[in-house]
Amino acid sequence: MGFVINAIYAMAHGLHDMHSHLCPGHVGLCDDMKPIDGNHLLDFLLKTSFTGVSGEDIWFDENGDSPGRYEIMNFQHVEPGVYDYINIGSWHEGMLSLDDEMIQMNRSDMVRSVCSEPCSKGEIK
């Protein structure tokens, strides 16, 4: 849920910055913010930067995207009859960090990556 909280914070920061710029010293909305111009608000949102709920830096690039942050999980057999997702790395702002020693793969067969198996004769999907 951190990304939802960060989205709310980004909106709050953008509105606060817009209010500070257009209505300095004014409590509540001044006439320059009535009604709120979405395009003008977007300009303030794109310039927003703050520390997110999990301590990460939040900012937006020239396309309006926040930098990608991904945890890389590997579904592993952790004990007899028990499987779980284990964090084996991360991808943050274009940098991959991966612990090769932590990766667990199916050792019995070749690992295949396909969208779907082809249909046999007489089958339909």
DSSP file with accessible surface (Angstrom, degrees, kcal/mol):
  #  RESIDUE AA STRUCTURE BP1 BP2  ACC     N-H-->O    O-->H-N    N-H-->O    O-->H-N    TCO  KAPPA ALPHA  PHI   PSI    X-CA   Y-CA   Z-CA
    1    1 A M    >>        0   0  162      0, 0.0     4,-2.0     0, 0.0     3,-0.6   0.000 360.0 360.0 360.0  -6.3    0.0    0.0    0.0
    2    2 A G  H 3>  +     0   0   24      1,-0.2     4,-2.8     2,-0.2    51,-0.3   0.872 360.0  55.5 -57.1 -37.8    3.1    2.3    0.2
    3    3 A F  H 3> S+     0   0  159      2,-0.2     4,-1.9     1,-0.2    -1,-0.2   0.853 107.0  50.7 -66.3 -31.4    2.6    3.4   -3.4
    4    4 A V  H <> S+     0   0   54     -3,-0.6     4,-2.1     2,-0.2    -2,-0.2   0.937 111.4  47.2 -69.3 -44.7   -0.9    4.5   -2.7
    5    5 A I  H  X S+     0   0   63     -4,-2.0     4,-2.7     1,-0.2    -2,-0.2   0.929 112.1  50.6 -61.2 -43.3    0.2    6.5    0.3
    6    6 A N  H  X S+     0   0   13     -4,-2.8     4,-2.6     1,-0.2    -1,-0.2   0.876 107.5  53.8 -63.8 -35.9    3.0    8.0   -1.8
    7    7 A A  H  X S+     0   0   62     -4,-1.9     4,-2.2     2,-0.2    -1,-0.2   0.916 110.0  47.3 -63.8 -41.4    0.5    9.0   -4.5
    8    8 A I  H  X S+     0   0  107     -4,-2.1     4,-2.5     1,-0.2    -2,-0.2   0.928 112.3  49.8 -65.4 -42.9   -1.6   10.8   -1.9
    9    9 A Y  H  X S+     0   0  107     -4,-2.7     4,-3.0     2,-0.2     5,-0.2   0.897 108.4  53.3 -61.2 -41.1    1.5   12.5   -0.5
   10   10 A A  H  X S+     0   0    7     -4,-2.6     4,-2.7     2,-0.2    -1,-0.2   0.934 110.4  46.9 -61.1 -44.2    2.5   13.6   -4.1
   11   11 A M  H  X S+     0   0   87     -4,-2.2     4,-2.7     2,-0.2     5,-0.2   0.924 113.0  49.4 -63.0 -43.5   -0.9   15.2   -4.6
   12   12 A A  H  X S+     0   0   53     -4,-2.5     4,-2.6     1,-0.2    -2,-0.2   0.922 112.4  47.3 -63.4 -43.1   -0.7   16.9   -1.2
   13   13 A H  H  X S+     0   0   72     -4,-3.0     4,-2.8     2,-0.2     5,-0.2   0.913 112.6  49.9 -63.5 -43.1    2.8   18.2   -1.9
   14   14 A G  H  X S+     0   0    0     -4,-2.7     4,-2.5    -5,-0.2    -2,-0.2   0.932 113.3  45.2 -62.2 -45.4    1.7   19.4   -5.4
   15   15 A L  H  X S+     0   0   59     -4,-2.7     4,-2.8     2,-0.2    -2,-0.2   0.911 113.8  50.1 -64.5 -40.7   -1.3   21.2   -4.0
   16   16 A H  H  X S+     0   0  115     -4,-2.6     4,-2.9    -5,-0.2    -2,-0.2   0.936 112.4  46.4 -63.3 -45.9    0.7   22.7   -1.2
   17   17 A D  H  X S+     0   0   63     -4,-2.8     4,-1.9     2,-0.2    -2,-0.2   0.902 113.5  49.2 -63.8 -40.6    3.4   24.0   -3.6
   18   18 A M  H  X S+     0   0    2     -4,-2.5     4,-2.9    -5,-0.2     5,-0.3   0.932 112.8  47.6 -63.5 -43.9    0.8   25.4   -6.0
   19   19 A H  H  X S+     0   0   40     -4,-2.8     4,-3.0     1,-0.2    -2,-0.2   0.919 110.6  51.4 -63.8 -44.0   -1.0   27.1   -3.1
   20   20 A S  H  < S+     0   0   56     -4,-2.9    -1,-0.2     1,-0.2    -2,-0.2   0.864 115.8  42.6 -60.8 -36.5    2.3   28.6   -1.7
   21   21 A H  H  < S+     0   0  127     -4,-1.9    -2,-0.2    -5,-0.2    -1,-0.2   0.912 125.2  31.3 -76.6 -44.6    3.1   30.0   -5.2
   22   22 A L  H  < S+     0   0   30     -4,-2.9    10,-0.2     1,-0.2    -2,-0.2   0.754 131.3  30.1 -87.4 -26.3   -0.4   31.3   -6.1
   23   23 A a  S >< S-     0   0    5     -4,-3.0     3,-2.2    -5,-0.3    -1,-0.2  -0.392  75.6-174.3-130.9  53.1   -1.7   32.3   -2.7
   24   24 A P  T 3  S-     0   0  100      0, 0.0     3,-0.1     0, 0.0    -4,-0.1  -0.288  76.5  -0.4 -58.2 129.9    1.3   33.3   -0.5
   25   25 A G  T 3  S+     0   0   91      1,-0.2     2,-0.4    -5,-0.0    -5,-0.1   0.454 102.3 127.0  75.0   0.8    0.2   34.0    3.1
   26   26 A H    <   -     0   0   88     -3,-2.2     2,-0.5    -7,-0.2    -1,-0.2  -0.752  55.7-138.4 -95.8 134.6   -3.5   33.2    2.3
   27   27 A V  S    S-     0   0  139     -2,-0.4     2,-0.1    -3,-0.1    -1,-0.0  -0.797  73.4  -3.1 -89.4 128.8   -5.4   30.7    4.3
   28   28 A G  S    S-     0   0   45     -2,-0.5     2,-0.3     2,-0.0    -2,-0.1  -0.252 115.8 -26.8  82.3-175.6   -7.6   28.5    2.1
   29   29 A L        -     0   0   78     -2,-0.1     2,-0.2     4,-0.1    -2,-0.1  -0.559  60.2-152.0 -76.1 133.0   -8.0   28.9   -1.6
   30   30 A a    >   -     0   0   16     -2,-0.3     3,-1.9    -4,-0.1     4,-0.3  -0.472  36.7 -94.3 -92.6 173.7   -7.4   32.3   -3.1
   31   31 A D  G >  S+     0   0  133      1,-0.3     3,-1.4     2,-0.2    -8,-0.1   0.818 121.9  65.3 -60.7 -29.2   -9.1   33.5   -6.3
   32   32 A D  G 3  S+     0   0  118      1,-0.3    -1,-0.3   -10,-0.2    -9,-0.1   0.680 104.7  45.9 -68.3 -15.8   -6.0   32.4   -8.4
   33   33 A M  G <  S+     0   0    4     -3,-1.9    -1,-0.3     3,-0.1    -2,-0.2   0.340  85.1 127.2-106.5   6.1   -6.8   28.7   -7.5
   34   34 A K  S <  S+     0   0  124     -3,-1.4     2,-0.1    -4,-0.3     3,-0.0  -0.930  83.3  13.5-109.9 120.7  -10.5   28.8   -8.1
   35   35 A P  S    S-     0   0  123      0, 0.0     2,-0.2     0, 0.0    -1,-0.2   0.767 103.7-119.0 -74.5 164.0  -11.2   26.6   -9.9
   36   36 A I        -     0   0   73     -2,-0.1     2,-0.7     1,-0.1    -3,-0.1  -0.475  21.2-136.0 -69.3 127.8   -8.1   24.5   -9.8
   37   37 A D     >  -     0   0   86     -2,-0.2     4,-2.6     1,-0.2     5,-0.2  -0.785   8.8-155.0 -86.8 113.0   -6.4   24.3  -13.2
   38   38 A G  H  > S+     0   0   50     -2,-0.7     4,-2.4     1,-0.2    -1,-0.2   0.857  92.5  52.4 -59.5 -37.8   -5.4   20.6  -13.7
   39   39 A N  H  > S+     0   0  122      2,-0.2     4,-1.5     1,-0.2    -1,-0.2   0.898 111.2  46.8 -66.3 -38.8   -2.7   21.4  -16.2
   40   40 A H  H  > S+     0   0   60      2,-0.2     4,-1.4     1,-0.2    -2,-0.2   0.912 111.5  51.3 -68.7 -40.6   -1.2   24.0  -13.8
   41   41 A L  H  X S+     0   0   21     -4,-2.6     4,-2.7     1,-0.2     3,-0.2   0.904 104.7  57.8 -61.5 -40.5   -1.4   21.5  -10.9
   42   42 A L  H  X S+     0   0   80     -4,-2.4     4,-2.6     1,-0.2    -1,-0.2   0.897 100.9  56.4 -57.7 -40.2    0.4   18.9  -13.1
   43   43 A D  H  X S+     0   0   82     -4,-1.5     4,-0.7     1,-0.2    -1,-0.2   0.912 110.7  43.9 -57.6 -42.2    3.3   21.3  -13.5
   44   44 A F  H >< S+     0   0   28     -4,-1.4     3,-0.6    -3,-0.2     4,-0.4   0.897 111.4  53.7 -71.1 -38.7    3.7   21.5   -9.7
   45   45 A L  H >< S+     0   0   29     -4,-2.7     3,-1.4     1,-0.2    -2,-0.2   0.905 105.2  53.9 -61.1 -42.3    3.2   17.7   -9.3
   46   46 A L  H 3< S+     0   0   61     -4,-2.6    14,-0.4     1,-0.3    -1,-0.2   0.731 108.7  49.6 -66.9 -21.4    6.0   17.0  -11.8
   47   47 A K  T << S+     0   0  165     -4,-0.7    -1,-0.3    -3,-0.6    -2,-0.2   0.446  88.8 114.9 -93.4  -1.2    8.4   19.2   -9.7
   48   48 A T    <   +     0   0    3     -3,-1.4    12,-0.5    -4,-0.4     2,-0.3  -0.420  35.8 168.6 -72.5 139.9    7.5   17.5   -6.5
   49   49 A S        +     0   0   84     10,-0.2     2,-0.3    -2,-0.1    10,-0.2  -0.971   9.0 141.7-148.5 141.5   10.1   15.5   -4.6
   50   50 A F  E     -A   58   0A  23      8,-1.9     8,-3.3    -2,-0.3     2,-0.6  -0.965  53.8 -82.7-164.1 171.1    9.9   14.1   -1.1
   51   51 A T  E     -A   57   0A  92     -2,-0.3     6,-0.2     6,-0.2     5,-0.1  -0.792  50.9-132.4 -88.8 124.9   10.8   11.1    1.1
   52   52 A G    >   -     0   0    7      4,-4.1     3,-2.2    -2,-0.6   -49,-0.1  -0.091  28.3 -91.4 -74.1 175.3    8.3    8.3    0.7
   53   53 A V  T 3  S+     0   0   68    -51,-0.3    -1,-0.1     1,-0.3   -50,-0.1   0.772 127.4  46.1 -61.1 -27.1    6.6    6.3    3.4
   54   54 A S  T 3  S-     0   0   98      2,-0.1    -1,-0.3   -52,-0.1    -2,-0.1   0.227 125.2 -97.6-100.6  12.2    9.3    3.6    3.2
   55   55 A G  S <  S+     0   0   52     -3,-2.2     2,-0.2     1,-0.3    -2,-0.1   0.454  81.5 133.2  89.8   0.8   12.2    6.1    3.2
   56   56 A E        -     0   0   41     -5,-0.1    -4,-4.1     1,-0.1     2,-0.4  -0.511  63.3-104.5 -85.2 154.5   12.7    6.1   -0.5
   57   57 A D  E     -A   51   0A 102     -6,-0.2     2,-0.5    -2,-0.2    -6,-0.2  -0.643  33.5-157.5 -77.4 129.9   13.1    9.3   -2.6
   58   58 A I  E     +A   50   0A   9     -8,-3.3    -8,-1.9    -2,-0.4     2,-0.3  -0.943  30.7 133.7-111.2 127.8   10.0   10.1   -4.6
   59   59 A W        -     0   0   90     -2,-0.5     2,-0.4   -10,-0.2   -10,-0.2  -0.939  43.9-117.4-158.7 173.6   10.4   12.3   -7.7
   60   60 A F        -     0   0   48    -12,-0.5     6,-0.2   -14,-0.4     2,-0.0  -0.963  18.1-139.6-126.8 140.0    9.2   12.4  -11.3
   61   61 A D    >   -     0   0   48      4,-2.8     3,-2.2    -2,-0.4     5,-0.0  -0.173  46.2 -80.7 -85.0-173.9   11.1   12.3  -14.5
   62   62 A E  T 3  S+     0   0  165      1,-0.3    -1,-0.1     2,-0.1   -16,-0.0   0.697 131.7  53.2 -65.2 -17.2   10.4   14.3  -17.7
   63   63 A N  T 3  S-     0   0  117      2,-0.2    -1,-0.3   -17,-0.0     3,-0.1   0.401 120.2-107.3 -94.0  -0.5    7.7   11.8  -18.7
   64   64 A G  S <  S+     0   0   26     -3,-2.2     2,-0.4     1,-0.3    -2,-0.1   0.601  76.6 135.4  84.7  12.2    5.9   12.2  -15.3
   65   65 A D        -     0   0   92    -19,-0.0    -4,-2.8     3,-0.0    -1,-0.3  -0.741  52.4-135.0 -96.3 142.3    7.0    8.7  -14.2
   66   66 A S        -     0   0   49     -2,-0.4    -6,-0.2    -6,-0.2    -8,-0.1  -0.672  45.1 -88.1 -85.3 147.6    8.4    7.9  -10.7
   67   67 A P        -     0   0   17      0, 0.0     2,-0.2     0, 0.0    -1,-0.1  -0.287  48.3-108.6 -60.9 141.0   11.5    5.7  -10.9
   68   68 A G        -     0   0   20     -3,-0.1    25,-2.0    24,-0.0     2,-0.4  -0.454  34.1-175.4 -71.7 140.5   10.7    2.0  -10.9
   69   69 A R  E     +B   92   0B  69     23,-0.2     2,-0.4    -2,-0.2    23,-0.2  -0.973   8.8 172.5-137.2 121.0   11.5    0.0   -7.8
   70   70 A Y  E     -B   91   0B 143     21,-3.0    21,-2.6    -2,-0.4     2,-0.5  -0.989  26.5-144.7-134.4 139.5   11.0   -3.7   -7.8
   71   71 A E  E     -B   90   0B 119     -2,-0.4     2,-0.6    19,-0.2    19,-0.3  -0.872  23.7-137.5 -95.2 134.0   11.8   -6.6   -5.4
   72   72 A I  E     -B   89   0B  52     17,-2.7    16,-2.9    -2,-0.5    17,-1.0  -0.852  23.9-168.3 -98.6 118.3   12.8   -9.7   -7.3
   73   73 A M  E     -B   87   0B  92     -2,-0.6     2,-0.4    14,-0.2    14,-0.2  -0.825  11.1-158.3-111.4 146.3   11.2  -12.8   -5.7
   74   74 A N  E     -B   86   0B  31     12,-2.4    12,-2.6    -2,-0.3     2,-0.6  -0.992  20.4-130.4-124.8 124.3   11.9  -16.5   -6.3
   75   75 A F  E     +B   85   0B 112     -2,-0.4     2,-0.3    10,-0.2    10,-0.2  -0.667  42.8 180.0 -75.8 116.1    9.3  -19.2   -5.5
   76   76 A Q  E     -B   84   0B  17      8,-3.2     8,-2.4    -2,-0.6     2,-0.8  -0.894  40.2-119.2-127.8 152.5   11.3  -21.7   -3.5
   77   77 A H  E     +B   83   0B  78     -2,-0.3     6,-0.3     6,-0.2    -2,-0.0  -0.777  36.2 174.2 -81.8 111.9   11.0  -25.0   -1.7
   78   78 A V  E     -     0   0B  66      4,-2.1     5,-0.2    -2,-0.8    -1,-0.2   0.722  62.2 -12.7 -99.7 -25.1   11.9  -23.9    1.9
   79   79 A E  E >  S-B   82   0B 116      3,-1.4     3,-3.1     0, 0.0    -1,-0.4  -0.950 101.4 -51.5-163.8 166.4   11.2  -27.2    3.8
   80   80 A P  T 3  S-     0   0  117      0, 0.0     3,-0.1     0, 0.0    -2,-0.0  -0.208 127.1  -2.8 -51.1 121.1    9.4  -30.4    3.0
   81   81 A G  T 3  S+     0   0   73      1,-0.2     2,-0.5     0, 0.0    -4,-0.0   0.483 113.1 106.2  78.3   3.1    6.0  -29.6    1.7
   82   82 A V  E <   +B   79   0B  58     -3,-3.1    -4,-2.1     2,-0.0    -3,-1.4  -0.966  41.5 177.2-123.9 129.2    6.5  -25.8    2.2
   83   83 A Y  E     +B   77   0B 131     -2,-0.5     2,-0.3    -6,-0.3    -6,-0.2  -0.933   7.1 166.6-125.0 149.4    7.1  -23.2   -0.6
   84   84 A D  E     -B   76   0B  90     -8,-2.4    -8,-3.2    -2,-0.3     2,-0.5  -0.986  40.4 -99.5-155.7 160.4    7.5  -19.5   -0.2
   85   85 A Y  E     -B   75   0B 142     -2,-0.3     2,-0.4   -10,-0.2   -10,-0.2  -0.770  39.1-163.3 -85.5 126.9    8.6  -16.4   -2.2
   86   86 A I  E     -B   74   0B  41    -12,-2.6   -12,-2.4    -2,-0.5     2,-0.5  -0.930  21.4-121.0-115.0 133.4   12.1  -15.4   -1.2
   87   87 A N  E     +B   73   0B  75     -2,-0.4   -14,-0.2   -14,-0.2     3,-0.1  -0.599  38.0 165.3 -73.4 119.1   13.6  -12.0   -2.0
   88   88 A I  E     -     0   0B  13    -16,-2.9    11,-3.0    -2,-0.5     2,-0.3   0.371  59.2 -32.0-115.8   0.4   16.7  -12.6   -4.1
   89   89 A G  E     -BC  72  98B   8    -17,-1.0   -17,-2.7     9,-0.2     2,-0.3  -0.992  53.3-119.9 171.8-172.3   17.3   -9.1   -5.4
   90   90 A S  E     -BC  71  97B  34      7,-2.7     7,-3.0    -2,-0.3     2,-0.4  -0.976   5.4-144.2-153.3 161.1   16.0   -5.7   -6.5
   91   91 A W  E     +BC  70  96B  93    -21,-2.6   -21,-3.0    -2,-0.3     2,-0.4  -0.994  27.4 169.6-129.9 121.7   15.8   -3.3   -9.4
   92   92 A H  E >   -BC  69  95B  71      3,-2.3     3,-1.9    -2,-0.4   -23,-0.2  -0.965  65.8 -21.3-141.4 119.8   15.9    0.4   -8.6
   93   93 A E  T 3  S-     0   0   88    -25,-2.0   -24,-0.1    -2,-0.4     3,-0.1   0.873 128.6 -46.5  50.4  43.8   16.4    3.3  -11.0
   94   94 A G  T 3  S+     0   0   46    -26,-0.3     2,-0.6     1,-0.2    -1,-0.3   0.473 112.8 118.8  84.0   1.4   17.9    1.0  -13.7
   95   95 A M  E <   -C   92   0B 140     -3,-1.9    -3,-2.3     2,-0.0     2,-0.5  -0.900  50.0-153.8-107.1 122.9   20.3   -0.8  -11.3
   96   96 A L  E     -C   91   0B 109     -2,-0.6     2,-0.5    -5,-0.2    -5,-0.2  -0.792  11.0-176.2 -95.6 130.6   19.9   -4.5  -10.9
   97   97 A S  E     +C   90   0B  74     -7,-3.0    -7,-2.7    -2,-0.5     2,-0.4  -0.986  14.1 169.2-124.5 117.4   21.1   -6.1   -7.6
   98   98 A L  E     -C   89   0B  67     -2,-0.5     2,-1.1    -9,-0.2    -9,-0.2  -0.995  32.3-145.6-136.9 130.1   20.8   -9.9   -7.7
   99   99 A D    >>  -     0   0   78    -11,-3.0     3,-1.6    -2,-0.4     4,-0.6  -0.785  15.9-171.5 -94.6  94.5   22.1  -12.6   -5.3
  100  100 A D  G >4 S+     0   0  112     -2,-1.1     3,-0.8     1,-0.3    -1,-0.2   0.813  81.9  61.0 -56.5 -33.7   22.9  -15.4   -7.7
  101  101 A E  G 34 S+     0   0  178      1,-0.2    -1,-0.3    -3,-0.1    -2,-0.0   0.741 100.6  54.9 -67.8 -22.6   23.6  -17.8   -4.8
  102  102 A M  G <4 S+     0   0   76     -3,-1.6    -1,-0.2   -14,-0.2     2,-0.2   0.656  81.6 108.2 -85.3 -15.0   20.0  -17.4   -3.5
  103  103 A I    <<  -     0   0   46     -3,-0.8     2,-0.5    -4,-0.6   -27,-0.0  -0.444  51.5-163.7 -71.0 129.5   18.3  -18.4   -6.8
  104  104 A Q        +     0   0   80     -2,-0.2     2,-0.3   -29,-0.0   -29,-0.1  -0.963  12.5 179.9-113.7 125.9   16.6  -21.8   -6.7
  105  105 A M        -     0   0  107     -2,-0.5     2,-0.7   -31,-0.1     3,-0.0  -0.855  41.4 -90.8-122.6 163.2   15.7  -23.4  -10.0
  106  106 A N        -     0   0   91     -2,-0.3     3,-0.1     1,-0.2     5,-0.1  -0.588  40.4-173.2 -68.7 112.3   14.1  -26.6  -11.1
  107  107 A R  S    S+     0   0  202     -2,-0.7    -1,-0.2     1,-0.2     3,-0.0   0.592  71.3  64.8 -87.8 -10.7   17.1  -28.8  -11.5
  108  108 A S  S    S+     0   0   91      1,-0.1     2,-0.3     2,-0.0    -1,-0.2   0.799 107.0  23.4 -86.9 -29.5   15.3  -31.8  -13.0
  109  109 A D  S    S-     0   0  112     -3,-0.1     2,-0.2     3,-0.0    -1,-0.1  -0.893  90.8 -86.6-132.4 163.5   14.2  -30.3  -16.3
  110  110 A M        -     0   0  164     -2,-0.3     2,-0.4     1,-0.1    -3,-0.1  -0.495  49.9-115.1 -66.7 134.6   15.1  -27.5  -18.7
  111  111 A V        -     0   0   88     -2,-0.2     2,-0.4    -5,-0.1    -1,-0.1  -0.616  36.2-161.4 -74.6 127.4   13.4  -24.3  -17.6
  112  112 A R        -     0   0  153     -2,-0.4     2,-0.5     2,-0.1    -3,-0.0  -0.890  13.5-163.3-112.9 145.6   10.9  -23.2  -20.3
  113  113 A S        +     0   0  122     -2,-0.4     2,-0.3     3,-0.0     3,-0.1  -0.941  29.1 145.0-129.0 106.1    9.4  -19.8  -20.8
  114  114 A V        -     0   0   76     -2,-0.5     3,-0.2     1,-0.1    -2,-0.1  -0.980  51.4-133.7-138.5 150.8    6.3  -19.8  -23.0
  115  115 A C  S    S-     0   0  143     -2,-0.3     2,-0.3     1,-0.3    -1,-0.1   0.910  91.0 -21.8 -68.4 -42.9    3.1  -17.8  -23.0
  116  116 A S  S    S-     0   0   78     -3,-0.1    -1,-0.3     3,-0.0     3,-0.1  -0.960  72.1-100.1-163.1 151.7    1.1  -21.1  -23.6
  117  117 A E        -     0   0  100     -2,-0.3     2,-0.0    -3,-0.2    -3,-0.0  -0.464  49.0-102.7 -71.6 145.2    1.7  -24.6  -24.8
  118  118 A P        -     0   0  108      0, 0.0     2,-0.2     0, 0.0    -1,-0.1  -0.360  40.7-103.0 -66.9 151.3    0.6  -25.2  -28.4
  119  119 A C        -     0   0   61      4,-0.1     2,-0.1     1,-0.1     3,-0.1  -0.502  31.0-131.6 -73.1 142.3   -2.7  -27.1  -28.9
  120  120 A S    >   -     0   0   74     -2,-0.2     3,-2.2     1,-0.2    -1,-0.1  -0.436  47.7 -66.4 -82.7 168.9   -2.5  -30.7  -29.9
  121  121 A K  T 3  S+     0   0  216      1,-0.3    -1,-0.2    -2,-0.1     3,-0.1  -0.295 126.1  18.1 -58.1 130.4   -4.6  -32.1  -32.7
  122  122 A G  T 3  S+     0   0   86      1,-0.3    -1,-0.3    -3,-0.1     2,-0.3   0.465 103.2 112.2  86.0   2.1   -8.3  -31.9  -31.8
  123  123 A E    <   -     0   0  116     -3,-2.2     2,-0.3     2,-0.0    -1,-0.3  -0.725  42.6-172.6-105.5 157.6   -7.8  -29.4  -29.0
  124  124 A I              0   0  160     -2,-0.3    -4,-0.1    -3,-0.1    -3,-0.0  -0.990 360.0 360.0-145.5 148.2   -8.9  -25.8  -28.7
  125  125 A K              0   0  160     -2,-0.3    -6,-0.0    -6,-0.0    -2,-0.0  -0.907 360.0 360.0-113.2 360.0   -8.2  -23.0  -26.2
